[in-house]
Amino acid sequence: MATGFSGMVMPMTKTANIKDILFNKRMLICIFTGFSSGLPLFILFSLIPTWLRSEHIDLKTIGLFALIQLPFTWKFLWAPLFDRYVPFLGRRRGWLIIWQILLLISLAFIGKFDAHIDIRTIAALATIIAFFSASQDVVIDAYRREILLTDQDLEMGNGLFVSAYRISSLIPGSLSLILSDHMEWYTVFLITASFMTIGIFSTIFMVREPELKNPLPTSLKQAIFLPFQDFIKRMGWKPAAIILTFIFLYKLGDSMATSLASAFYLDMGFSKTEIGLIAKNAGLWPSIAGGILGGIWTAKIGLNRALWIFGIIQMVAILGFCWLAIVGHDLFLLGLVIGFEALGVGLGTAAFVTFISKNTNPIYTATQFALFTSLAAVPRTFGNAASGFIVEWLGWVSFFLFCFVIAIPGMLLLIKVAPWTSTEK
């Protein structure tokens, strides 16, 4: 760990060949766990809102569905359980298989309900799914931090993780939409949920317990309090507060801009099949490139500059939605907007996850990583919940301009958190 506020990022060692890093078991695990982590999240954020909108549920109600994300903002409360207790198959592997099986069952079941009659039941089940997904993320994030021990491994592993995470969005965001034009929603959710078996099989056949270099917490009290004490002690109160504020704000603008993306596309007159086909063809390669290039470029230009450059690209991508809102139904522009957004978010997320990883002590991975990612989810949850009301009030064009503006404070905090002129590389 680096010392001092501006030196929170450790210098990178470039002893390994990038090709060697890409093609090893740890990187493959990052890919499969990234897919498993992203799939339920994009079902919650993309497929369920599209389903509800296609059933003519109003935007305000759909926007309020963002509150089902609350487990992602509170997951640090139960994360210490995963550091303290060891189920069958091991501390990481055991918890991982539990949450993945529960996700498979619950995701397959949600499509059985009627969007008009059972809207409260759907909201309750979606919240339960969010709890399972948030719990899976706690274990995956901790495990990834424990197997990626060098700076270069972290940057490449996180880049691949983000790429797979983004690729998973093509299942609910593309395949499922195309299928929904030809079959019942229950069948669509059943097929979509079946992709969770990828994560289950990788957990059974690939994931192995990391070697413990430090003893497990001897009590739940230790598992809860020591991670917070460690972070404050390493950083100091003021730097720690600024870092946490930055984590809170960095992804706010682009997250809010995409919270109602599917509903926005439908309102622009695109069919579900058009959205699905364009998302598949225009979003796939930029999604892959964003995560992989994010890892590679972060290693080359340094994390500080990557956060600046990729953050600016994220902001510009928001303006693409504004442009589409003005032009309306245009398939080429839709593809351009989806592709650039996928690239920008992939780049920004790769650098952002690496930043979080490098501020996490491997001894307390589950709880500290959960705390940081929970903070990042808070504005997404409450901001996205308000999105439907803001769109109804301002309209789509002004809404996207608003999202662009609220992305600025997070960028300004980079002056303190990751100064451009830092010697960090």
C-alpha positions in Angstrom: 0.0 0.0 0.0 1.2 3.5 -0.8 1.5 6.1 1.9 0.1 9.6 1.8 -3.1 10.9 0.3 -2.1 11.4 -3.3 -0.1 8.2 -3.2 -3.0 5.8 -2.6 -2.1 3.9 -5.8 0.9 1.6 -5.7 3.4 1.8 -8.5 2.9 -0.9 -11.1 5.5 -3.6 -11.7 5.9 -4.5 -15.3 7.6 -7.8 -15.0 5.1 -10.0 -16.7 4.1 -10.1 -20.3 0.6 -9.0 -21.0 -0.1 -12.1 -23.1 1.0 -14.3 -20.2 -1.4 -12.5 -17.9 -4.4 -12.7 -20.3 -4.2 -16.4 -20.8 -4.0 -17.9 -17.3 -6.5 -19.4 -15.0 -6.9 -16.3 -12.8 -7.9 -14.2 -15.8 -10.4 -16.8 -17.0 -11.9 -16.8 -13.5 -12.2 -13.0 -13.7 -14.1 -13.4 -17.0 -16.6 -16.0 -15.8 -17.2 -14.3 -12.5 -17.6 -11.0 -14.3 -20.3 -12.5 -16.4 -22.0 -14.1 -13.4 -21.9 -10.7 -11.5 -23.3 -8.6 -14.4 -26.2 -10.9 -15.5 -28.6 -10.5 -12.6 -27.8 -6.8 -12.3 -28.7 -6.1 -16.0 -31.8 -8.2 -15.6 -32.9 -5.9 -12.8 -31.8 -2.7 -14.5 -32.6 -3.4 -18.1 -34.9 -6.4 -18.7 -37.4 -5.8 -15.9 -38.0 -2.1 -16.8 -38.4 -3.0 -20.5 -40.9 -5.7 -19.5 -42.8 -3.3 -17.4 -42.8 -0.6 -20.0 -43.9 -3.0 -22.8 -46.9 -3.8 -20.5 -47.6 0.0 -20.4 -46.5 0.6 -16.8 -45.9 4.3 -16.3 -42.4 5.8 -16.1 -42.8 7.0 -12.5 -43.5 3.4 -11.3 -40.6 2.0 -13.4 -38.3 4.7 -12.0 -39.3 3.8 -8.4 -38.2 0.2 -9.2 -34.7 1.5 -8.9 -35.3 1.3 -5.1 -35.0 -2.5 -5.4 -31.2 -1.7 -5.7 -31.1 -0.9 -1.9 -29.3 -4.2 -1.1 -26.4 -3.0 -3.2 -26.1 0.1 -1.0 -26.3 -1.8 2.3 -24.3 -5.0 1.4 -21.4 -3.8 3.6 -23.6 -4.6 6.6 -23.7 -8.3 6.0 -20.3 -8.6 4.2 -18.5 -9.3 7.5 -20.4 -12.6 7.6 -18.6 -13.8 4.5 -15.2 -12.9 6.1 -16.0 -14.6 9.4 -18.0 -17.8 8.5 -17.0 -20.7 6.3 -19.7 -22.8 4.6 -19.2 -26.1 2.8 -16.8 -25.9 -0.2 -14.8 -23.1 1.5 -15.1 -19.4 2.5 -15.3 -17.9 -1.0 -16.3 -20.9 -3.1 -19.1 -22.0 -0.7 -20.8 -18.6 -0.4 -20.5 -18.1 -4.1 -22.3 -21.3 -5.1 -25.1 -20.6 -2.6 -25.9 -17.2 -4.1 -25.6 -18.3 -7.7 -28.1 -21.2 -7.2 -30.5 -18.8 -5.5 -30.2 -16.3 -8.3 -30.9 -19.0 -10.9 -34.1 -20.1 -9.2 -35.4 -16.6 -8.4 -34.7 -15.1 -11.8 -36.5 -17.9 -13.6 -39.5 -17.5 -11.3 -40.1 -13.7 -11.6 -41.6 -13.9 -15.1 -44.6 -15.9 -13.9 -46.3 -12.8 -12.5 -48.7 -10.3 -14.3 -47.2 -6.8 -14.5 -50.5 -5.2 -13.8 -52.0 -7.4 -11.1 -48.8 -8.5 -9.3 -46.6 -5.3 -9.5 -46.0 -5.3 -5.7 -45.1 -9.0 -5.7 -42.7 -8.4 -8.7 -41.1 -5.5 -6.7 -40.7 -7.7 -3.6 -39.1 -10.6 -5.6 -36.9 -8.2 -7.5 -35.6 -6.8 -4.1 -34.8 -10.4 -3.0 -33.0 -11.0 -6.3 -31.0 -7.8 -5.7 -30.1 -9.1 -2.2 -28.8 -12.4 -3.7 -26.9 -10.4 -6.5 -25.4 -8.0 -4.0 -24.3 -10.9 -1.8 -22.7 -12.7 -4.8 -20.9 -9.5 -5.7 -19.4 -9.2 -2.2 -17.9 -12.7 -2.5 -16.7 -12.2 -6.1 -15.1 -8.8 -5.4 -13.3 -10.3 -2.3 -12.1 -13.4 -4.2 -10.9 -11.4 -7.1 -8.8 -9.1 -4.9 -7.4 -12.1 -3.1 -6.2 -13.9 -6.3 -4.9 -10.7 -8.1 -1.8 -9.9 -6.0 0.3 -7.6 -8.3 -0.6 -4.2 -9.8 -0.5 -5.6 -13.3 -2.7 -8.6 -12.4 -5.2 -6.1 -10.8 -5.3 -3.9 -13.8 -5.7 -6.7 -16.4 -7.9 -8.8 -14.2 -10.3 -5.9 -13.4 -10.3 -5.0 -17.1 -11.3 -8.5 -18.1 -13.8 -8.6 -15.3 -15.5 -5.4 -16.5 -15.5 -6.7 -20.1 -17.3 -9.9 -19.1 -19.6 -7.9 -16.9 -20.6 -5.7 -19.8 -20.9 -8.6 -22.2 -23.4 -10.2 -19.8 -25.7 -7.2 -20.5 -26.2 -8.5 -24.0 -28.3 -11.4 -22.7 -31.1 -9.3 -21.0 -30.4 -6.3 -23.2 -30.4 -8.1 -26.6 -31.3 -11.8 -26.7 -34.1 -11.5 -24.2 -35.6 -8.5 -26.0 -35.6 -10.3 -29.3 -37.1 -13.4 -27.7 -39.8 -11.3 -26.1 -41.3 -10.4 -29.5 -41.8 -14.1 -30.2 -42.7 -15.8 -26.9 -44.2 -15.3 -23.4 -42.3 -13.2 -20.8 -42.2 -16.2 -18.5 -40.2 -18.2 -21.1 -38.0 -15.3 -21.7 -37.0 -15.0 -18.0 -36.5 -18.8 -17.8 -34.1 -18.7 -20.8 -32.3 -15.6 -19.5 -31.9 -17.1 -16.0 -30.4 -20.3 -17.4 -27.2 -18.3 -18.3 -26.5 -18.2 -14.5 -25.3 -21.8 -15.0 -22.1 -20.4 -16.5 -21.2 -19.0 -13.2 -22.3 -22.1 -11.3 -20.1 -24.4 -13.5 -17.1 -22.0 -13.2 -17.4 -22.0 -9.4 -17.6 -25.8 -9.3 -14.8 -26.6 -11.8 -12.5 -23.5 -11.8 -12.7 -21.6 -8.6 -10.3 -22.7 -5.9 -10.0 -21.2 -2.4 -7.2 -18.6 -2.2 -4.4 -19.3 0.3 -5.0 -17.5 3.6 -2.0 -15.5 4.5 -3.7 -14.1 7.6 -6.0 -15.8 10.1 -9.8 -15.5 9.9 -11.4 -13.0 12.3 -12.0 -14.8 15.6 -15.3 -13.1 16.2 -18.0 -11.3 14.2 -17.1 -8.1 16.1 -13.6 -8.3 14.7 -14.9 -8.9 11.2 -17.1 -5.8 11.4 -14.9 -3.2 13.1 -11.3 -4.0 12.0 -11.9 -3.3 8.3 -13.1 0.2 9.0 -10.4 0.9 11.5 -7.8 -0.3 9.0 -9.0 2.0 6.3 -9.1 5.1 8.5 -5.7 4.3 10.0 -4.1 3.8 6.6 -5.5 7.0 5.0 -6.3 9.4 7.8 -9.8 10.9 8.4 -9.8 13.7 5.9 -8.2 11.8 2.9 -10.5 8.8 3.7 -13.6 11.1 3.6 -12.5 12.6 0.2 -11.9 9.2 -1.2 -15.3 7.9 -0.1 -17.0 11.0 -1.6 -15.2 10.5 -4.9 -16.4 6.8 -4.9 -19.9 8.1 -4.2 -19.9 10.6 -7.1 -17.7 9.3 -10.0 -20.2 7.0 -11.7 -23.4 9.0 -10.8 -23.9 10.8 -14.1 -23.5 7.9 -16.5 -25.4 5.5 -14.2 -28.4 7.8 -14.0 -28.3 8.5 -17.7 -28.7 4.8 -18.5 -31.2 3.9 -15.7 -34.1 4.2 -18.1 -32.3 3.5 -21.4 -34.6 0.7 -22.6 -37.7 2.8 -21.8 -36.1 5.8 -23.6 -35.4 3.7 -26.7 -39.1 2.5 -26.7 -40.3 6.0 -26.3 -38.2 7.0 -29.3 -40.2 4.5 -31.4 -37.7 1.6 -31.6 -39.1 -1.9 -31.4 -37.8 -4.4 -28.9 -36.2 -6.4 -31.7 -34.5 -3.3 -33.1 -33.1 -2.5 -29.7 -32.0 -6.1 -29.2 -30.3 -6.4 -32.6 -28.6 -3.0 -32.4 -27.4 -3.7 -28.8 -26.0 -7.0 -29.9 -24.1 -5.7 -32.9 -23.2 -2.2 -31.7 -22.6 -2.9 -28.1 -20.7 -6.2 -28.1 -17.2 -5.2 -29.3 -17.1 -1.8 -27.6 -18.1 -3.6 -24.4 -15.2 -6.0 -24.8 -12.8 -3.3 -25.9 -13.8 -1.0 -23.1 -12.9 -3.4 -20.3 -9.8 -4.9 -21.9 -8.4 -1.5 -23.2 -9.3 0.0 -19.9 -7.0 -2.5 -18.1 -4.2 -2.2 -20.7 -4.3 1.7 -20.9 -4.5 2.0 -17.1 -1.3 0.0 -16.9 0.4 2.1 -19.5 -0.7 5.7 -18.6 -1.2 5.2 -14.9 -4.4 5.0 -12.9 -4.6 8.7 -12.1 -4.6 9.8 -15.8 -6.9 6.9 -16.7 -9.5 8.1 -14.2 -9.4 11.6 -15.8 -9.5 10.5 -19.5 -12.0 7.7 -19.1 -14.2 9.9 -16.9 -14.3 12.5 -19.6 -15.3 9.9 -22.2 -18.1 8.7 -19.8 -19.4 12.2 -19.7 -19.3 12.7 -23.5 -21.2 9.5 -23.9 -24.1 11.0 -21.9 -24.4 13.7 -24.6 -25.0 10.9 -27.2 -28.3 10.1 -25.5 -29.2 13.8 -25.7 -28.5 13.8 -29.4 -30.7 10.7 -29.9 -33.5 12.3 -28.0 -33.4 15.3 -30.4 -33.2 13.2 -33.6 -35.6 10.4 -32.6 -35.9 7.1 -34.5 -32.6 6.6 -36.3 -31.1 3.1 -36.3 -27.6 4.3 -37.2 -27.5 6.9 -34.4 -28.9 4.3 -32.0 -26.0 2.0 -32.8 -23.5 4.9 -32.4 -24.9 5.9 -29.1 -25.0 2.3 -27.7 -21.5 1.6 -29.0 -19.9 4.7 -27.6 -21.7 4.4 -24.2 -20.5 0.8 -24.0 -16.9 1.8 -24.7 -17.0 4.8 -22.3 -18.5 3.0 -19.4 -16.2 0.0 -20.0 -13.2 2.2 -19.8 -14.4 4.2 -16.8 -15.5 1.2 -14.9 -12.2 -0.7 -15.4 -10.2 2.3 -14.0 -12.8 2.8 -11.2 -12.8 -0.8 -10.1 -8.9 -0.8 -10.1 -9.0 2.3 -7.9 -11.3 0.6 -5.4 -9.2 -2.6 -5.5 -6.0 -0.7 -4.7 -7.6 1.0 -1.7 -8.7 -2.3 -0.3 -6.6 -4.2 2.2 -6.4 -7.9 1.1 -6.9 -8.9 4.8 -10.4 -7.4 4.8 -11.4 -7.8 1.2 -15.1 -8.6 1.6 -16.1 -5.9 4.0 -13.9 -3.0 2.6 -14.8 -3.8 -1.0 -18.5 -4.0 -0.1 -18.2 -0.7 1.7 -16.7 1.1 -1.3 -19.0 -0.5 -3.9 -22.0 0.2 -1.7 -21.1 3.9 -1.7 -21.0 3.8 -5.4 -24.4 2.3 -5.5 -26.1 4.8 -3.2 -26.5 7.7 -5.8 -27.3 5.1 -8.5 -30.2 3.8 -6.3 -31.8 7.0 -5.3 -30.9 9.0 -8.4 -32.3 6.3 -10.6 -35.4 6.1 -8.5 -36.0 9.8 -9.2 -35.2 9.4 -13.0 -38.8 8.7 -14.0 -40.0 11.9 -12.2 -37.2 14.0 -13.7 -38.0 12.8 -17.2 -41.7 13.5 -16.7 -40.8 17.0 -15.5 -38.0 18.0 -17.8 -38.3 15.7 -20.9 -35.6 13.4 -22.3 -33.3 16.1 -23.7 -33.1 18.1 -20.5 -32.8 15.0 -18.4 -29.6 13.9 -20.2 -28.2 17.4 -19.9 -28.9 17.2 -16.2 -27.1 13.8 -16.0 -24.0 15.4 -17.8 -23.9 18.3 -15.2 -24.1 16.0 -12.1 -21.1 14.0 -13.4 -18.9 17.1 -13.0 -18.4 17.1 -9.2 -17.0 13.6 -9.3 -14.5 14.7 -11.9 -13.5 17.7 -9.9 -12.6 15.5 -6.9 -9.9 13.9 -9.1 -7.9 17.0 -8.4 -7.4 15.7 -4.8 -7.9 12.0 -5.2 -5.9 11.3 -8.4 -4.0 14.5 -9.5 -2.9 14.4 -13.2 0.6 15.5 -12.4 1.2 12.7 -9.9 4.2 10.5 -10.5 2.0 7.4 -10.1 2.2 5.1 -13.1 
